[in-house]
Amino acid sequence: MTRRKWKSSVLFIRVLGDEQIMSNVKAQMSNQLINKIKNKEARIAVIGLGYVGLPLCMEFAKKGFCVTGIDVDRKRVESVNKGVSYIGDVKSSEIKSYVKEKSFQATTDYRILGKHDAIIMCVPTPLRKTKEPDISYIIDASKKIAKTLKAERLVVLESTTYPGTTDEVIQPILEKSGLKAGEDFYLAFSPERVDPGNEKYNTANIPKVIGGINSQSTFMAKTLYNQVNDHVIAVSSSRVAEMVKLLENTFRSVNIALVNELAIMCGYLDIDVWEVIEAAATKPFGFMPFYPGPGIGGHCIPLDPFYLTWKSRLHGYEAKFIELAGEINRAMPEYVIRKIRDILNNRKKSINGSTVFILGVAYKKDVGDWRESPAIEIISMLLKKGANVSFNDPYVSEINIGNTLMRSKDLNKSLLGKSSCTVIITNHSVYDYKFIVENSSAVLDTRNATGRLKRIFENVFKL
Ligand SMILES: NC(=O)c1ccc[n+]([C@@H]2O[C@H](COP(=O)([O-])OP(=O)(O)OC[C@H]3O[C@@H](n4cnc5c(N)ncnc54)[C@H](O)[C@@H]3O)[C@@H](O)[C@H]2O)c1
């Protein structure tokens, strides 16, 4: 089909119903890969076996596909092949059974990609120190894919990134293979929306958005994800799909910043911000609750919006909301330090020389991921100010603060009693908050984990 015809197919997506577009597109395509996917004969390769990639491998294996995971981290590859999980949401027993029945294996060897029909990239997309996107992992993986790329293959990017990455960056790299994207092979973007630790929503039941570089690519990616996802939504291009993810995470960042600022204002006015949010959330329309905290962490919310500001700046537009939200959210750890200082000051103590016990260093509850966690910055600041700091986290055994390794300590009466201030940074569900409050001298609760206890005990202070 000519390029012009493809463009008109893409345009159709916006005006026709999903089913009608897809049947028009399908009529123009070879059935080879479509049939392989539908018959579960397509071999799937997932590049990057982290929080996103490993659960995705499990989903494809569960649905009867043969899956290969590729990672540059030899330890992760060995762990997978031994059936040992390092991701909270994936059970070792699950990996073990797929490895045993040979429907799942892991390797560091990219050459194996030549034998795969669908290749999905789930590599990291961090920010550089300058807050510019670092898509070097995507580029590296794409260059390696190009070396063995063949016709009638599907390549999908799931890593969060700025609009244009798939068609402006990946497509030219893959086309160095001599094959034409959208004609010889298919290329699409599908944002990953997984929420680690969420027991209700997982890789299979979170609706999946997909957008190809042309309608054939969208069709092929939709065909693939239909096998593992309950609900797949096709959009008109890879750029739209890339923007969808950035909207979702920018929405969270901006709304969290709003309630963080509200928490600061409530602090001055001596109002319980959580009580305010709880009551506001009773409105059945037009309000969605977000909650304040000690700062944002993890691999997504603190980073993703800046992929958008960067891209927008290239077009001469400064994204104001994102920058302001980032500023407010980044200032929260400092606000927590002020709160600790005030609590100690009222007891005629200073941070310098006091023992502070941090509960929870993971960036959110019930997970062991401490990347970008505000706890790290809070502990660093306390150490710099001369505090003796220890921490407990049932999911994190050790952390690095600069060059210093800190190990999780037992949560017991003795350590709580010895500390001048206990600070709840992460509201893990397994904590016994009554025990914590009863045995602490003072508790700063940055997450409302103590709930109504703070109305009963005078030693509990809110954010
Ligand atoms: N973690 C989340 O909750 C989440 C949710 C939605 C989207 N995302 C996005 O998904 C992407 C992956 O995130 P993650 O949390 O799974 O990251 P992760 O760090 O947990 O895993 C990434 C894996 O990729 C491997 N890797 C790096 N470069 C590679 C290469 N060139 N070839 C093969 N493997 C390579 C790493 O060794 C690592 O095991 C990121 O873009 C992230 O923003 C993450």
The ligand as a Gaussian input file, in Angstrom:
#p B3LYP/6-31G(d) Opt

LIG

0 1
 N        7.978000       0.803000      37.974000
 C        6.774000       1.249000      37.664000
 O        5.863000       1.258000      38.494000
 C        6.451000       1.726000      36.258000
 C        5.121000       1.926000      35.918000
 C        4.809000       2.360000      34.635000
 C        5.833000       2.620000      33.729000
 N        7.136000       2.439000      34.098000
 C        8.166000       2.704000      33.089000
 O        8.599000       1.444000      32.563000
 C        9.994000       1.502000      32.259000
 C       10.724000       0.414000      33.014000
 O       10.584000       0.681000      34.401000
 P       10.897000      -0.394000      35.522000
 O       10.399000       0.183000      36.791000
 O       10.457000      -1.732000      35.089000
 O       12.497000      -0.336000      35.520000
 P       13.472000      -1.349000      36.282000
 O       14.708000      -0.572000      36.566000
 O       12.767000      -2.028000      37.381000
 O       13.798000      -2.447000      35.171000
 C       14.448000      -2.142000      33.993000
 C       15.310000      -3.337000      33.617000
 O       15.906000      -3.067000      32.349000
 C       17.221000      -3.575000      32.350000
 N       17.963000      -2.933000      31.271000
 C       18.515000      -1.698000      31.231000
 N       19.077000      -1.480000      30.023000
 C       18.863000      -2.586000      29.289000
 C       19.201000      -2.959000      27.967000
 N       19.823000      -2.114000      27.139000
 N       18.853000      -4.191000      27.554000
 C       18.209000      -5.058000      28.377000
 N       17.858000      -4.742000      29.633000
 C       18.183000      -3.523000      30.074000
 C       17.720000      -3.283000      33.744000
 O       18.809000      -4.112000      34.091000
 C       16.457000      -3.589000      34.571000
 O       16.423000      -4.945000      34.996000
 C       10.437000       2.914000      32.589000
 O       10.320000       3.711000      31.455000
 C        9.409000       3.360000      33.616000
 O        9.268000       4.772000      33.651000
 C        7.461000       1.975000      35.332000

